Amino acid sequence: MPVIVLLSLLVSPLLAVRWARWLAILQQKEYRLDRLWAFLHSDEGKYELRRILPRVSDFTRTGLKRPKLTARVLSVAALSGLALTIQISSTIYASVFAATLSPDLGRWLVGVGLAYLLLPLTVVIGSIPSVFISTLITLKTLRQAQQLLNKGQPKIIGVGGSYGKTSTKHLLHHFLSQKYSVFVTPRSFNTKLSVAQSIVAGYDNQEIALLEYGAYIRGEIEYLTGWFQPQMAVETGFTPQHLSLFGNRENSILAESELIAALPENGVVFCNGADNGAVEICEVGTQKSHAQIKMYSGPNSLLNFDDVKVDRLGHLVISWQGKKMKTKLIGRQYVVNLQAAFLVSQELGLTSAEIQSAAESFVPNDSFILGSMLRTGAYLIDDGGTSNPMGFAAALELLGELPYARKILVTAGMIDLGEESRQIHFQLAKRAKELGLTVVHVGIDGLDEFAEVFEQELVKDLSAAQVLLAHTNEDTVVLLEGKVPKILETQLGMLKGKAV
């Protein structure tokens, strides 16, 4: 076998690992070039571009970053894989058969090296046909969904905000289901295609439709409300998220206000009055719609709880209208979500008994912070998945409040924070230090800021993190904040015992 062919076979695993990683990254960014471009300007994105050689863990099942298998990613994989195969095959042919005297190793090195370095671009180009197909599918699905809602004529309640949308939506679904038939979009589905697909798959003439409206740039929420106009809205709050896409705070506020602006004149928006950004969003939006603003929290709140506390496991306990209710929600940050659910339920005619019953019977799903005991005896607070500055800060305060001798924070930092990334991560690191936390940082974004604050105390090696978590005990509470590497996620999954 020619030496160059043998070398090509040896290099193929490196190509496969890099190819799988970039397919996963593109999928994670929802095949959007704007999100991918913002990612490439982040610390994590720059690291990925510089990450030429794979690690040993990349060749393991738990260490390899790979996409979830969907029809779209398989089509992108097929096209980019075909392009990559043609690139490598032509390089081998030119190096082995086109050389007049002997195989040209230099030509092979240049050809394969360029194919390897430009592989992210090959994956992006391979996704272009799927963008056109997705656009056509989206338009068709939006029309089908609109027809279904026009026929059923449900009261559409839109949930918006840069944090707390999904948890508030699921709480509202549970509360309002005490009296009405309610359709709700699953999980955190809030894009035009995911919302439309959810309606087509699940709407069956329910009386209320709870839709979540999300955006990365201005105009996206306005477009979605053009298909599904809400009669009521809930504004959950504002935090500097996705600023690398919005550009600045003003654009983010204007984008979020598009939901409020779409309300009819007799519409109502329930606003998180404890969040100045949310109040600003509602005021900007109602300049166009003239909808009524009702505050469910803050100094002008129309609904308040008499007493709020958390137990040893962080479960929220509240009192309202003389009744004490122990909920299964973990953390004080869910007080405002509950206030929204209570006030909207009152507006729509639920009795106090129905509202109180809903508060006690609600079982959080994976859109909420979840608690479980580890087999080591430690208590795990799982705030995994996406992370935002407000949620991160609230989880730190919860951790500080719980009565455990040892408190561990495990995080990989937050993405899409743009120019405010350093300041936000630095403030969170300072607060974690003040609370006396042991911090495990296993990502790129925010690593420098946490290292600056914690210095040698910061645990940033994956193997050291695994050892630390394996040797926890009943005096330990662990907070998992945001996405972490698969290998650590798998270890925590194996250590998990019963949910609490």
C-alpha positions as CSV (number, residue, x, y, z in Angstrom):
1,M,0.0,0.0,0.0
2,P,1.4,3.4,-0.9
3,V,2.7,5.4,2.1
4,I,0.4,8.3,1.3
5,V,-2.7,6.1,1.3
6,L,-1.6,4.6,4.7
7,L,-1.0,8.1,6.1
8,S,-4.5,9.1,4.9
9,L,-6.1,6.2,6.8
10,L,-4.2,7.1,9.9
11,V,-5.3,10.8,9.7
12,S,-9.0,9.8,9.1
13,P,-9.9,9.5,12.8
14,L,-8.6,13.0,13.4
15,L,-10.8,14.3,10.6
16,A,-13.8,12.3,11.9
17,V,-13.5,13.8,15.4
18,R,-13.2,17.4,14.1
19,W,-16.0,16.8,11.7
20,A,-18.3,15.5,14.4
21,R,-17.5,18.4,16.8
22,W,-18.3,21.0,14.2
23,L,-21.5,19.3,13.2
24,A,-22.5,19.4,16.9
25,I,-21.6,23.1,17.2
26,L,-23.6,24.0,14.1
27,Q,-26.6,22.1,15.4
28,Q,-26.2,23.7,18.8
29,K,-26.3,27.2,17.1
30,E,-29.5,26.1,15.3
31,Y,-27.8,26.3,11.9
32,R,-27.8,30.1,12.1
33,L,-24.8,31.9,10.7
34,D,-25.4,34.9,13.0
35,R,-25.2,32.7,16.1
36,L,-22.2,30.8,14.7
37,W,-20.4,34.0,13.9
38,A,-21.1,35.3,17.5
39,F,-19.8,32.0,18.8
40,L,-16.6,32.3,16.9
41,H,-16.0,35.7,18.6
42,S,-16.5,34.2,22.0
43,D,-13.7,32.7,24.1
44,E,-15.1,29.2,23.5
45,G,-15.3,29.7,19.8
46,K,-11.8,31.0,19.5
47,Y,-10.6,28.0,21.4
48,E,-12.4,25.7,19.1
49,L,-10.8,27.3,16.1
50,R,-7.4,27.0,17.7
51,R,-8.1,23.4,18.8
52,I,-6.3,21.6,16.0
53,L,-5.4,18.3,17.6
54,P,-8.0,16.3,19.5
55,R,-7.6,15.1,23.0
56,V,-7.5,11.5,24.0
57,S,-11.0,11.8,25.5
58,D,-12.4,12.8,22.1
59,F,-12.0,9.2,21.1
60,T,-14.3,8.0,23.9
61,R,-18.0,7.7,23.9
62,T,-18.5,10.2,26.7
63,G,-15.7,12.6,25.6
64,L,-16.6,12.9,21.9
65,K,-18.8,16.0,21.2
66,R,-21.2,14.9,18.5
67,P,-24.6,16.0,17.2
68,K,-28.0,14.5,18.0
69,L,-29.1,12.5,15.1
70,T,-31.9,14.3,13.2
71,A,-32.8,14.4,9.5
72,R,-31.3,17.8,9.1
73,V,-28.0,17.1,10.7
74,L,-27.8,13.8,8.7
75,S,-28.3,15.8,5.4
76,V,-25.6,18.3,6.4
77,A,-23.3,15.4,7.4
78,A,-23.9,13.7,4.1
79,L,-23.1,16.8,2.0
80,S,-20.1,18.0,4.0
81,G,-18.9,14.4,4.3
82,L,-19.1,14.1,0.5
83,A,-17.2,17.3,0.0
84,L,-14.5,16.2,2.5
85,T,-14.2,12.8,0.8
86,I,-13.7,14.5,-2.6
87,Q,-11.1,16.9,-1.1
88,I,-9.1,14.1,0.4
89,S,-9.5,11.7,-2.5
90,S,-8.3,14.3,-5.0
91,T,-5.4,15.1,-2.8
92,I,-4.4,11.4,-2.6
93,Y,-4.8,11.0,-6.4
94,A,-2.7,14.1,-7.1
95,S,0.0,13.0,-4.7
96,V,0.2,9.4,-5.7
97,F,-0.8,9.1,-9.3
98,A,-0.2,12.5,-10.7
99,A,3.4,12.6,-9.5
100,T,5.7,11.6,-12.4
101,L,8.6,10.2,-10.4
102,S,7.5,9.4,-6.9
103,P,4.6,10.1,-4.5
104,D,4.6,13.7,-3.5
105,L,4.4,13.8,0.3
106,G,4.5,17.6,0.3
107,R,1.5,18.0,-1.9
108,W,-0.4,15.5,0.3
109,L,0.5,17.4,3.5
110,V,-0.7,20.7,2.0
111,G,-3.9,19.2,0.7
112,V,-4.9,17.2,3.8
113,G,-3.8,20.1,6.1
114,L,-6.0,22.6,4.3
115,A,-9.0,20.1,4.3
116,Y,-8.5,19.6,8.0
117,L,-8.2,23.3,8.8
118,L,-11.1,24.4,6.6
119,L,-13.3,21.6,7.8
120,P,-15.6,24.0,9.8
121,L,-16.2,26.0,6.6
122,T,-16.9,22.7,4.7
123,V,-19.6,21.9,7.3
124,V,-21.2,25.4,7.1
125,I,-21.3,25.2,3.3
126,G,-22.9,21.7,3.6
127,S,-25.7,23.2,5.6
128,I,-26.7,25.8,3.0
129,P,-29.2,23.6,1.1
130,S,-30.8,22.7,4.4
131,V,-31.4,26.4,5.2
132,F,-33.5,26.8,2.0
133,I,-35.4,23.6,2.7
134,S,-36.0,24.6,6.3
135,T,-37.4,28.0,5.2
136,L,-39.9,26.3,3.0
137,I,-40.9,23.8,5.7
138,T,-41.3,26.6,8.2
139,L,-43.6,28.7,6.0
140,K,-45.8,25.6,5.3
141,T,-46.0,24.7,8.9
142,L,-46.7,28.3,10.0
143,R,-49.7,28.3,7.7
144,Q,-51.0,25.0,9.0
145,A,-50.6,26.1,12.6
146,Q,-52.3,29.5,11.9
147,Q,-55.3,27.7,10.3
148,L,-55.7,25.4,13.3
149,L,-55.7,28.4,15.7
150,N,-58.0,30.4,13.5
151,K,-60.4,27.5,13.6
152,G,-60.2,26.8,17.3
153,Q,-60.1,30.5,18.4
154,P,-58.3,29.9,21.7
155,K,-57.2,32.8,23.9
156,I,-53.5,33.1,23.1
157,I,-51.3,34.0,26.0
158,G,-47.7,34.9,25.0
159,V,-44.8,34.5,27.4
160,G,-41.7,36.6,26.7
161,G,-38.6,37.8,28.5
162,S,-34.9,37.0,28.4
163,Y,-35.1,34.7,31.4
164,G,-37.8,32.7,33.1
165,K,-40.1,32.2,30.1
166,T,-40.1,28.5,30.0
167,S,-40.6,27.9,33.7
168,T,-43.4,30.5,33.9
169,K,-45.1,29.0,30.9
170,H,-45.2,25.5,32.4
171,L,-46.4,26.9,35.7
172,L,-49.2,28.7,33.9
173,H,-50.1,25.5,32.1
174,H,-50.5,23.6,35.3
175,F,-52.5,26.4,37.1
176,L,-54.9,27.2,34.2
177,S,-55.5,23.5,33.6
178,Q,-57.4,23.4,36.9
179,K,-60.2,25.2,35.0
180,Y,-59.6,25.2,31.3
181,S,-58.3,22.9,28.5
182,V,-54.8,24.3,27.8
183,F,-52.4,23.8,24.9
184,V,-48.7,24.6,25.7
185,T,-45.6,24.5,23.5
186,P,-43.2,21.9,25.0
187,R,-39.9,22.5,26.7
188,S,-38.4,25.8,25.6
189,F,-39.7,25.8,22.1
190,N,-40.0,29.5,21.1
191,T,-38.8,29.8,17.5
192,K,-41.1,30.1,14.5
193,L,-40.6,26.5,13.4
194,S,-40.7,24.9,16.8
195,V,-43.8,26.8,17.8
196,A,-45.6,26.0,14.6
197,Q,-44.6,22.4,14.7
198,S,-45.9,22.1,18.3
199,I,-49.2,23.6,17.3
200,V,-49.7,21.3,14.4
201,A,-48.8,18.3,16.4
202,G,-50.6,19.1,19.6
203,Y,-53.4,21.7,19.3
204,D,-56.8,20.1,19.5
205,N,-59.3,23.0,20.0
206,Q,-58.1,23.8,23.6
207,E,-59.6,26.9,25.1
208,I,-56.2,28.5,25.9
209,A,-52.9,28.4,23.9
210,L,-49.7,29.2,25.9
211,L,-47.0,30.2,23.4
212,E,-43.4,31.2,24.2
213,Y,-41.9,33.9,22.0
214,G,-38.1,34.1,21.7
215,A,-35.6,36.1,19.7
216,Y,-32.0,36.5,18.9
217,I,-32.4,39.6,16.8
218,R,-35.0,42.4,16.4
219,G,-38.0,41.5,14.3
220,E,-38.2,37.8,15.1
221,I,-40.9,38.2,17.8
222,E,-42.8,40.7,15.6
223,Y,-42.7,38.1,12.8
224,L,-44.0,35.3,15.1
225,T,-46.8,37.5,16.5
226,G,-47.9,38.2,12.9
227,W,-48.8,34.6,12.6
228,F,-50.1,34.1,16.2
229,Q,-51.3,37.3,17.8
230,P,-51.6,37.1,21.6
231,Q,-54.5,38.5,23.5
232,M,-52.6,38.5,26.8
233,A,-48.9,38.5,27.6
234,V,-46.5,37.8,30.5
235,E,-43.2,39.6,30.6
236,T,-40.8,37.7,32.9
237,G,-37.8,39.9,33.0
238,F,-34.7,41.2,31.3
239,T,-31.0,40.2,31.5
240,P,-28.1,40.9,29.2
241,Q,-28.3,37.7,27.2
242,H,-27.5,37.2,23.5
243,L,-25.9,40.7,23.4
244,S,-23.4,39.4,20.9
245,L,-26.4,39.1,18.5
246,F,-28.5,42.0,19.6
247,G,-25.5,44.3,19.7
248,N,-26.6,46.4,22.7
249,R,-29.1,46.6,25.5
250,E,-31.4,49.0,23.6
251,N,-31.8,46.5,20.7
252,S,-32.6,43.7,23.2
253,I,-35.2,45.8,24.9
254,L,-36.9,46.7,21.6
255,A,-36.8,43.1,20.5
256,E,-38.5,41.9,23.7
257,S,-41.1,44.7,23.5
258,E,-42.4,43.4,20.2
259,L,-44.6,40.9,22.0
260,I,-46.3,43.6,24.0
261,A,-46.6,45.8,21.0
262,A,-48.6,43.0,19.2
263,L,-51.4,43.0,21.9
264,P,-54.8,44.4,21.0
265,E,-55.9,47.6,22.7
266,N,-58.0,45.7,25.2
267,G,-55.1,43.3,25.9
268,V,-53.3,42.9,29.2
269,V,-49.6,42.4,29.9
270,F,-48.6,40.9,33.3
271,C,-45.3,42.4,34.1
272,N,-42.5,41.5,36.5
273,G,-42.4,44.9,38.3
274,A,-39.4,43.8,40.4
275,D,-37.3,43.8,37.2
276,N,-36.6,47.3,35.9
277,G,-35.8,45.9,32.4
278,A,-39.2,44.1,32.3
279,V,-41.0,47.3,33.2
280,E,-39.1,49.2,30.5
281,I,-40.0,46.5,28.0
282,C,-43.7,46.7,28.9
283,E,-43.7,50.5,28.7
284,V,-42.0,50.5,25.3
285,G,-44.4,47.9,24.0
286,T,-47.6,49.5,25.3
287,Q,-46.7,52.8,23.5
288,K,-47.9,51.0,20.4
289,S,-50.5,48.6,21.6
290,H,-52.0,50.7,24.5
291,A,-52.5,47.4,26.4
292,Q,-53.1,47.5,30.1
293,I,-50.0,46.7,32.4
294,K,-50.6,44.7,35.5
295,M,-47.7,44.2,37.8
296,Y,-47.4,40.8,39.5
297,S,-44.3,41.7,41.6
298,G,-42.4,44.7,42.8
299,P,-43.6,47.8,44.6
300,N,-46.8,48.1,42.5
301,S,-47.6,44.5,42.6
302,L,-51.3,43.5,42.6
303,L,-50.4,40.2,44.4
304,N,-48.0,39.4,47.3
305,F,-47.2,36.5,49.5
306,D,-47.3,36.9,53.3
307,D,-44.3,34.9,54.0
308,V,-41.5,33.3,51.9
309,K,-38.9,30.8,53.0
310,V,-37.0,27.8,51.8
311,D,-36.4,24.5,53.7
312,R,-33.1,22.5,54.0
313,L,-33.4,21.3,50.4
314,G,-34.3,24.7,49.1
315,H,-38.0,24.0,48.5
316,L,-40.0,27.1,48.4
317,V,-42.6,27.7,51.1
318,I,-45.1,30.5,50.8
319,S,-48.2,31.9,52.6
320,W,-51.2,33.5,50.7
321,Q,-54.6,34.4,52.0
322,G,-53.9,32.7,55.3
323,K,-52.8,29.4,53.8
324,K,-49.3,28.1,54.0
325,M,-48.2,26.1,50.9
326,K,-45.0,24.0,50.5
327,T,-44.1,23.8,46.9
328,K,-41.7,21.5,45.0
329,L,-39.9,24.5,43.5
330,I,-36.3,24.9,44.5
331,G,-35.1,28.5,45.2
332,R,-36.6,31.9,46.0
333,Q,-36.2,33.0,42.4
334,Y,-39.4,31.2,41.6
335,V,-41.4,33.5,43.8
336,V,-42.0,35.9,40.9
337,N,-42.9,33.0,38.6
338,L,-45.5,31.9,41.1
339,Q,-46.8,35.5,41.5
340,A,-47.3,35.6,37.7
341,A,-49.2,32.3,37.8
342,F,-51.4,33.4,40.7
343,L,-52.3,36.7,39.1
344,V,-53.0,35.4,35.7
345,S,-55.1,32.6,37.2
346,Q,-57.1,35.2,39.2
347,E,-57.6,37.2,36.0
348,L,-59.1,34.2,34.3
349,G,-61.5,33.3,37.1
350,L,-59.8,30.5,39.1
351,T,-60.8,30.3,42.7
352,S,-58.4,30.7,45.6
353,A,-58.7,27.0,46.4
354,E,-57.9,26.0,42.8
355,I,-54.9,28.3,42.8
356,Q,-53.6,27.0,46.1
357,S,-54.1,23.4,45.0
358,A,-52.1,24.1,41.8
359,A,-49.2,25.6,43.7
360,E,-48.9,22.6,46.0
361,S,-49.4,19.9,43.3
362,F,-47.1,21.3,40.6
363,V,-44.2,18.9,39.8
364,P,-41.2,20.7,38.2
365,N,-39.9,19.3,34.9
366,D,-36.4,19.7,33.5
367,S,-37.0,23.4,32.7
368,F,-36.7,24.0,36.4
369,I,-33.9,23.6,39.0
370,L,-34.1,20.0,40.1
371,G,-32.8,18.4,43.3
372,S,-31.5,14.9,43.9
373,M,-29.4,13.0,46.3
374,L,-26.1,11.6,45.1
375,R,-24.9,8.2,46.0
376,T,-22.1,9.8,47.9
377,G,-24.7,11.3,50.3
378,A,-24.3,14.8,48.8
379,Y,-27.2,17.0,47.6
380,L,-27.2,18.0,44.0
381,I,-29.0,21.1,42.7
382,D,-29.2,20.7,39.0
383,D,-29.5,24.0,37.1
384,G,-28.0,22.5,34.0
385,G,-28.9,23.2,30.4
386,T,-28.8,26.9,29.5
387,S,-27.6,29.6,31.9
388,N,-28.2,33.3,32.1
389,P,-26.8,36.0,34.5
390,M,-30.0,36.4,36.6
391,G,-30.5,32.6,37.0
392,F,-26.8,32.1,37.8
393,A,-26.9,34.8,40.4
394,A,-30.1,33.5,42.0
395,A,-28.7,30.0,42.2
396,L,-25.6,31.3,43.9
397,E,-27.8,33.0,46.5
398,L,-29.7,29.8,47.1
399,L,-26.5,27.8,47.5
400,G,-25.3,30.4,50.1
401,E,-28.6,30.1,52.0
402,L,-28.6,26.3,52.4
403,P,-27.2,24.8,55.7
404,Y,-24.3,22.7,54.4
405,A,-20.7,22.7,55.5
406,R,-19.3,22.4,52.1
407,K,-20.7,24.0,49.0
408,I,-19.5,23.3,45.4
409,L,-20.3,25.2,42.2
410,V,-19.7,23.4,38.9
411,T,-20.0,25.5,35.8
412,A,-18.6,26.1,32.3
413,G,-19.5,29.8,32.2
414,M,-22.1,31.5,30.0
415,I,-22.1,32.2,26.3
416,D,-23.5,35.0,24.1
417,L,-22.9,37.8,26.5
418,G,-20.9,39.9,24.1
419,E,-18.8,42.7,25.5
420,E,-20.4,42.3,29.0
421,S,-19.1,38.8,29.4
422,R,-16.0,39.8,31.4
423,Q,-17.9,42.0,33.8
424,I,-20.7,39.6,34.4
425,H,-18.5,36.6,35.0
426,F,-16.2,38.6,37.3
427,Q,-19.1,39.7,39.5
428,L,-20.4,36.2,39.7
429,A,-16.9,34.9,40.6
430,K,-16.6,37.6,43.3
431,R,-20.0,36.6,44.8
432,A,-19.1,32.9,44.7
433,K,-15.9,33.8,46.6
434,E,-17.8,35.8,49.2
435,L,-20.1,32.8,49.8
436,G,-17.2,30.6,50.5
437,L,-17.9,28.2,47.6
438,T,-15.5,25.7,46.1
439,V,-15.6,26.4,42.3
440,V,-15.1,23.9,39.5
441,H,-14.9,25.7,36.2
442,V,-14.7,23.3,33.2
443,G,-15.3,25.6,30.3
444,I,-13.7,28.5,28.4
445,D,-16.1,31.5,28.9
446,G,-15.6,33.1,32.2
447,L,-12.5,31.0,33.1
448,D,-10.1,33.9,33.2
449,E,-12.4,35.9,35.5
450,F,-13.0,33.0,37.9
451,A,-9.2,32.3,37.9
452,E,-8.5,35.9,38.7
453,V,-10.7,35.8,41.7
454,F,-10.0,32.3,43.0
455,E,-6.4,31.9,41.8
456,Q,-5.0,28.6,42.9
457,E,-8.2,27.6,44.6
458,L,-10.0,27.2,41.3
459,V,-10.5,23.6,40.1
460,K,-10.3,23.6,36.3
461,D,-9.0,20.2,35.5
462,L,-11.6,17.6,34.5
463,S,-10.0,14.7,36.2
464,A,-9.6,16.7,39.4
465,A,-13.3,17.7,39.2
466,Q,-14.3,14.1,38.8
467,V,-12.3,13.1,41.9
468,L,-13.7,16.0,43.9
469,L,-17.3,15.0,43.1
470,A,-16.7,11.3,43.8
471,H,-15.5,12.2,47.3
472,T,-18.4,14.3,48.5
473,N,-20.6,13.4,51.5
474,E,-23.8,14.2,53.3
475,D,-22.4,17.6,54.4
476,T,-22.0,18.7,50.8
477,V,-24.3,20.5,48.4
478,V,-23.3,20.7,44.7
479,L,-24.7,23.3,42.3
480,L,-24.5,22.4,38.6
481,E,-24.9,25.6,36.7
482,G,-25.3,25.5,32.9
483,K,-23.9,23.0,30.4
484,V,-20.8,21.1,31.4
485,P,-18.6,18.6,29.4
486,K,-20.4,15.3,28.6
487,I,-17.9,13.2,30.6
488,L,-18.8,15.2,33.8
489,E,-22.5,15.1,33.0
490,T,-22.3,11.4,32.7
491,Q,-20.5,11.0,36.0
492,L,-23.1,13.1,37.8
493,G,-25.8,11.0,36.1
494,M,-24.3,7.8,37.4
495,L,-24.0,9.3,40.9
496,K,-27.6,10.5,41.0
497,G,-29.9,8.7,43.4
498,K,-33.5,9.6,44.2
499,A,-35.0,13.0,43.3
500,V,-36.2,15.2,46.1
